[in-house]
């Protein structure tokens, strides 16, 4: 596995609104970042990301139907995403991105508040400049199972203890234990170091794992987890109906 890449291919849900507050001008009125000083490999990576961002920009324009305000937002989003891609490449994706919860407050799959579940949240940065924020490895795996045409440059996960984003591939993981998991009957927690993971296992049970092991366990648990979630939501709907009827 090459550094900064994982062997699994994922597709993020496109959310241009996350970037509408970034940048001030569009591609027709502002220069693109100067990548001439970057190494050849980094320039190639930026070009791949630029093409993906440009494609999303064209789709955005089509949806605007010529409405001026909408077109301006598309241009602002385009420039903001280019600048973000450039900065992340310059940094080598080695530092955790700031403000991921503000960019994606709710999980796109289950709707859960990512701030509330900051200790299990996932943030993915893709090679085309798009990103994905979910509440858990479960919801990220759902996305991965459906889409296979985007490659993650970096995957971040919330540290169970500090809630800070850490490298998911470098993290010390624990599968299981007596703490209730997020969107799963068998919890998967990430820690910044082996010592913290061992302390958790000693106090709460579970088995140490690496990231590949966690992904494998996530897919193995998918059937049971989805069944559990459906049953829980069915009960919630029935309770809501009873309350509306005054029972």
N, C-alpha and C positions, 0 to 999 in steps of 0.2 A: 504494500500500500504506500503510494507516494505521499510525502508530507503535504498537508493542507487539502488532501483529497481523501474521500472514503470510497470504498468499493461499491456502495449502494447508490443507485440513481434515484433521485426524488424530484417531484415537481411541486413548486409552491403555487398557491393560489395568488394570482396577480392582484395587487392592491395599490394602484397608483396614488390613491388618496393619502397613503402614508407619507408620500414624498412631496405633496403639494405645498408644504410649508418650507420646502428647501429650494434654494436657488432663486434668482430674480428674473432671469430672461430665458428665452427658448433657443432652440438650435439655430434659428434663422438670425438671431440678433446677438448671440454671444459665442465666443470662441470655446472650443472644447479644451479640456485639460491638456497641457503639454506633456506628452508621454515620451519625448525624445530622450530624456535622461534615464528612463527605466531600462533595465536589462531586457534583452530580446524576448525571453520567455514571458516576462511581465507584460511587455507590449502586446504580445500575442494573446495573452489572457485578457487584457483590457479590450482588445479588438473583438474578441468573442463576446464579452459582456456588452460592449457597445452595440453590437448587432442585435442581441436579444432585447436590449432596452429600446433600440430604434424600432423594432418590430412592435413592441407594446405601444410605443408612441403612435405608430401608424394606425393601430387598432383603436386607440383612444380618439384620434382625429376622426375616424370613420363614424364612431358613435356620437360625435358632437353634432353632426349634421350641419356644419357651418356656423354654429352659434358661437359668437365671438368670445363670450366669457368662458365657455367650455374649452375652446381652442387655447386660450391663454393658460388655463389650468394644465392642459396637456403639455404645453411647452415648458411651463415651470417644473412640472413633474419630471420631464425628460432631462432637463439640465441638472436638476437636483440629484437624480439617480446616477447620471454620468459622474458628477463630482464625488458622490459617495463611493462609486465603484473605483474611481481613481485613488481616493484616499485609502480605501481598504487594501488595494494592491500595493500602494506605497508602504503601508504598514506590514505587509506580508500576512495579513489576517491573524497576526499573533496576539493582538490585544482584543479583549472582549468589546463588542460594540456597545455604545452608550444609548440609553433610552429605548431599549427594545420593547418594554412594556407600554410605553407611550405610543409607539408605532403600531403595536398590535395588542390592545387591551384585552380583547376577548379571543378565545380559541376559535378558529374558523369552523371547526368540526363539531364541538360540543357546546360552544358559547360560554364556557366557564371563564371567570375572571383570572387572567394570568398574574395579576398582582397577588391575589389570594393564594395562588398556587405557584408562587415564585420559586419555591424550593424544588419544584419538579418540572418547571417550564423548559421548553426547547426553543432554540432560535437557530435557523438554518440560513446560511449565505450560499447562494448558487453561483455557478460560473457565468450566468447570463445577467447577473446584477440583481435578480429578484431575491426576496427573502420570505421566510415563513416563520411565524410565531405560533406555537401551540402550548397547551397547558401541560403536556406530558409526552413521554416517548410513545405511548399508545396512540395518541392522535397523530403524531408525526408518522408513525408506521402505517396508519390508515392511508395517509396521503401517498406514502411511498408505494403501497400496494396498488394504487390506482394509476399512478403516473411514473413513467420510467425514463423520460427524455430530458431531464435536467440533472446535472451532477453537482452535488454539494461541494463547495470549496472548504467550508468549515461548518461544523455542528457544535453548538454550545448548549449547555445544560445548567440549570440552577443548582448550585451547591446546596445539599440538604440542610446544612447547618447555617451557612452564611447568606444563602439566597443569591449570591453573586454568580454571574455566568462564568463557567469554566469549560475548557476543551472537553467535549464528550468522549473523544477517543483516548485522551490522556487521563481521564478521571478514574478513580477507584469506585467501582459499582458494587452494590449489594442487591441481590434478588431475594424477595421474600421478607420474612420477619413478622412481628406482631403489629406493626404500624399499618393502618389502612392505606392501600395504594390509591393513586389518582387514575381513574378510569380503568382500573384493573383490579382483579381479585388477588393478584400476586404482585406486590410492590416492586418497583425498580428505583433505587435511590443512587445519586451520584455524590461523591465526596472528592475534595481536592487532594487528599492524600490517603495512603494505605492505613496510617495509624487511626485516622478518624473512622474509616470504614470498619476496621477491626473492633474499635470501641463500640460502634453501633451493633455489630453482630453479637458481641458479648452481652450487650444490654437488651437487645430486642430480637436476636436470632437472625436467620437469613444466611445466604451463601455469597461469598465474594465472587466477583465476575469482572470481565473486561467488557468493552463496548460491543464487540461482536457477540459475546454471550448474551448480553442484554437484548440485542436485536433478535437473536434467535428465540429467546424466551418470550419476547413480545409477540412474535408471530405464532408461536406455539399456544399462547394464551388467548389469541384473538377470538376464537369461537366462543369460549366460555365467557370472556369479557363482554362481547357484544350481546350475548344472551342475557347476562346479568344486567347490562344497561337497559336493554329493551324491557325486561321485566320490571325494573325499577321505575322507568318512565311510564309504563302502563299503569302501575299502582298510583303514581302521582296524578295521572290524568283522571283516574277513577275517583280519587280523593277530591280533586278540584270540581268534578261534576257533582259530587255529593254536596259539597259546600255551596255550589251555585243553586242547588235545589233546596238547600236549607235542611238537609238531613243530619 
